[in-house]
Amino acid sequence: MWITDYLQLMFPEDLNKIKKKQAMTLKQQNIPRSLYKCRSVDDYSIENLRNDIMRFNPANKMNDPYDSALTLNKKIYRDVAKNELVSYLPQIMKKFNINMTEGELKDIKNKGFFDIYKHVLRHIPEVNKDEETLIQVAEQRYNSVVEDYDKKLKNLVESAQKLVLISCFSEKNNSMLMWSHYTNNHKGFCLEYNFIKPDNILFNPAITETLHPIIYRDELFDIARYMKTEGLIGEIYLMYIIAYASMIKSTEWSYEKEWRLIEIPSEEMDGLNLPFFQPESIYLGARINDVDKQMLIEIGCEKKIPVFQMKMKDDEFKLISERVL
């Protein structure tokens, strides 16, 4: 599947090996001709439609509480704790006047966190009273490391969900669930956008760059593969990781067939309005009222874009569209 190749090019484990140009080319070849955005009828949505403005909202305001969430494989804590301890061994040895041969030092580095820590503690008289005390002190240190990384992860998740700004689209315009969830129970409208139209790409090439397909799966995005031995990933690549996390959703949402524009500003924002290219068409909800219907038809007429009315089939659980302008 092309998405697998795209992820390998755009988000490799070694972020120094990102092949952005190849990734963008591959994505461009697979962007659907039409992507749809569902809206309720309100002052903001109508104003944005009239003025060709796209609204972006923070991930923490999305209806999915897991939107843009991260997790961290607990095993990584032990590895990080051990690597940190090993990196500080020379300083610890100097501080407590601990002497180890090169062979002993090499051998101890191959042991687990607790074995290394207990070995070091045995050289400290204040602690080296009995095995129980050694284990207790080692466990306290390990728990401290775990707690520290729990805090780092929690802060990273909260920061990511506040920082990342998202605008959502779907490959489908006839999903009854989508119309129910995002258009006030079929009383709103849906806009069709063409992201591969040359004029639209020229309008702002960065728009296509920030458009990503959603990957549906049952596991949260695990940041462990992007961690370094000294801690969490560096700031320089954090934006890539946040963008990647924002592309992953539970399989329970797979019916949406979502693509999304992902913007990551330098500071937290309540939302963002950006100039956008004109939609290709307007679809009216099956239950839209006459006043809203007439208003949207007039907007379609002003913009010289077709307007369609969604209708429920008489013999199937299915929505169809009929052109009204």
JODADA-V709344 format. One record per residue. N is the residue number from 1. SS is DSSP state (H for helix, E for strand, L for the rest). PSI is psi in radians with two decimals (none if undefined). Layout:
N | SS | PSI
N | SS | PSI
This chain:
1 | L | 2.44
2 | H | -0.54
3 | H | -0.64
4 | H | -0.80
5 | H | -0.67
6 | H | -0.78
7 | H | -0.69
8 | H | -0.60
9 | H | -0.69
10 | H | -0.54
11 | L | 1.01
12 | L | 2.76
13 | L | -0.66
14 | L | 1.76
15 | H | -0.11
16 | H | -0.22
17 | H | 0.41
18 | L | 2.32
19 | L | 1.31
20 | H | -0.75
21 | H | -0.79
22 | H | -0.68
23 | H | -0.76
24 | H | -0.69
25 | H | -0.79
26 | H | -0.76
27 | H | -0.76
28 | H | -0.61
29 | H | -0.28
30 | H | 0.07
31 | L | 2.25
32 | L | 2.63
33 | L | -0.68
34 | L | 2.31
35 | E | 2.48
36 | E | 2.49
37 | E | 2.11
38 | E | 2.44
39 | E | 2.57
40 | L | 2.77
41 | L | 2.00
42 | L | 3.05
43 | H | -0.68
44 | H | -0.81
45 | H | -0.66
46 | H | -0.74
47 | H | -0.74
48 | H | -0.66
49 | H | -0.80
50 | H | -0.67
51 | H | 0.13
52 | L | 1.05
53 | E | 2.39
54 | E | 2.29
55 | E | 2.33
56 | E | 2.37
57 | E | 2.64
58 | E | 2.62
59 | H | -0.55
60 | H | -0.02
61 | H | 0.06
62 | L | 2.84
63 | L | -0.16
64 | L | 1.96
65 | L | -0.32
66 | L | 0.05
67 | L | 2.21
68 | L | 0.40
69 | L | 2.77
70 | E | 2.76
71 | E | 3.03
72 | L | 2.10
73 | L | 2.15
74 | L | -0.48
75 | H | -0.51
76 | H | -0.48
77 | H | -0.79
78 | H | -0.73
79 | H | -0.78
80 | H | -0.77
81 | H | -0.77
82 | H | -0.83
83 | H | -0.65
84 | H | -0.76
85 | H | -0.77
86 | H | -0.71
87 | H | -0.47
88 | H | -0.01
89 | H | -0.81
90 | H | -0.73
91 | H | -0.72
92 | H | -0.78
93 | H | -0.71
94 | H | -0.73
95 | H | -0.72
96 | L | 0.23
97 | L | 0.81
98 | L | 2.25
99 | L | 2.20
100 | L | 2.49
101 | L | 2.81
102 | H | -0.67
103 | H | -0.73
104 | H | -0.72
105 | H | -0.74
106 | H | -0.71
107 | H | -0.71
108 | H | -0.53
109 | L | -0.33
110 | L | -0.04
111 | L | 3.02
112 | L | 2.99
113 | H | -0.88
114 | H | -0.73
115 | H | -0.71
116 | H | -0.83
117 | H | -0.74
118 | H | -0.65
119 | H | -0.74
120 | H | -0.76
121 | H | -0.51
122 | L | -0.38
123 | L | 0.01
124 | L | 1.87
125 | L | -0.65
126 | L | -0.44
127 | L | -0.59
128 | L | 1.20
129 | L | -0.84
130 | L | 2.96
131 | H | -0.68
132 | H | -0.73
133 | H | -0.71
134 | H | -0.81
135 | H | -0.73
136 | H | -0.80
137 | H | -0.72
138 | H | -0.74
139 | H | -0.66
140 | H | -0.73
141 | H | -0.77
142 | H | -0.79
143 | H | -0.59
144 | H | -0.72
145 | H | -0.80
146 | H | -0.78
147 | H | -0.69
148 | H | -0.76
149 | H | -0.51
150 | H | -0.75
151 | H | -0.74
152 | H | -0.76
153 | H | -0.78
154 | H | -0.79
155 | H | -0.65
156 | H | -0.76
157 | H | -0.85
158 | H | -0.73
159 | H | -0.74
160 | H | -0.77
161 | H | -0.45
162 | H | -0.57
163 | H | -0.79
164 | E | 2.36
165 | E | 2.38
166 | E | 2.50
167 | E | 2.19
168 | E | 2.55
169 | E | 2.90
170 | E | 2.67
171 | L | -0.20
172 | L | 2.56
173 | L | 0.16
174 | L | 0.40
175 | L | 2.10
176 | H | -0.64
177 | H | -0.74
178 | H | -0.77
179 | H | -0.63
180 | H | -0.75
181 | H | -0.61
182 | H | 0.00
183 | L | 0.51
184 | L | 0.96
185 | L | 0.90
186 | L | 0.24
187 | L | -0.04
188 | L | -2.49
189 | E | 2.98
190 | E | 2.38
191 | E | 2.41
192 | E | 2.25
193 | E | 2.52
194 | L | 1.82
195 | L | -0.11
196 | L | 0.00
197 | L | 2.21
198 | H | -0.79
199 | H | -0.62
200 | H | -0.62
201 | H | -0.72
202 | H | -0.49
203 | H | -0.76
204 | L | 1.67
205 | H | -0.46
206 | H | -0.41
207 | H | -0.81
208 | H | -0.61
209 | H | -0.60
210 | L | 0.05
211 | E | 2.23
212 | E | 2.55
213 | E | 2.63
214 | L | 2.39
215 | E | 2.17
216 | E | 2.23
217 | E | 3.05
218 | L | -0.16
219 | L | 2.54
220 | L | 2.78
221 | E | 2.13
222 | E | 2.01
223 | H | -0.09
224 | H | -0.70
225 | H | -0.26
226 | H | 0.17
227 | L | 2.59
228 | E | 2.89
229 | L | -0.47
230 | L | -0.01
231 | E | -2.75
232 | L | 2.90
233 | L | 2.68
234 | L | 2.77
235 | H | -0.58
236 | H | -0.51
237 | H | 0.05
238 | H | -0.64
239 | H | -0.64
240 | H | -0.73
241 | H | -0.72
242 | H | -0.74
243 | H | -0.75
244 | H | -0.80
245 | H | -0.58
246 | H | -0.21
247 | L | -0.10
248 | E | 2.20
249 | E | 2.84
250 | E | 2.62
251 | H | -0.33
252 | H | -0.34
253 | H | 0.10
254 | H | -0.41
255 | H | -0.34
256 | H | -0.38
257 | L | 1.01
258 | E | 2.53
259 | E | 2.68
260 | E | 2.57
261 | E | 2.29
262 | E | 2.04
263 | E | 2.37
264 | E | 1.64
265 | L | 3.03
266 | L | -0.22
267 | L | 2.81
268 | L | 2.46
269 | L | 2.63
270 | L | -0.31
271 | E | 3.07
272 | E | 2.36
273 | E | 2.18
274 | E | 2.50
275 | E | 2.48
276 | L | 2.81
277 | L | 2.81
278 | L | 2.50
279 | L | 2.76
280 | L | -0.54
281 | E | 2.90
282 | E | 2.32
283 | E | 2.25
284 | E | 2.44
285 | L | 2.67
286 | L | -0.42
287 | L | 0.32
288 | L | 2.49
289 | L | 2.86
290 | H | -0.64
291 | H | -0.84
292 | H | -0.64
293 | H | -0.82
294 | H | -0.69
295 | H | -0.77
296 | H | -0.57
297 | H | -0.71
298 | H | -0.69
299 | H | -0.73
300 | H | -0.68
301 | H | -0.76
302 | H | -0.69
303 | H | -0.10
304 | L | 0.79
305 | L | 2.55
306 | E | 2.66
307 | E | 2.35
308 | E | 2.60
309 | E | 2.18
310 | E | 2.40
311 | E | 2.68
312 | E | 2.27
313 | L | 2.62
314 | L | -0.45
315 | L | 0.10
316 | L | 2.73
317 | L | 1.38
318 | L | 2.47
319 | E | 2.41
320 | E | 2.86
321 | E | 2.55
322 | E | 2.34
323 | E | 2.32
324 | L | -0.13
325 | L | none
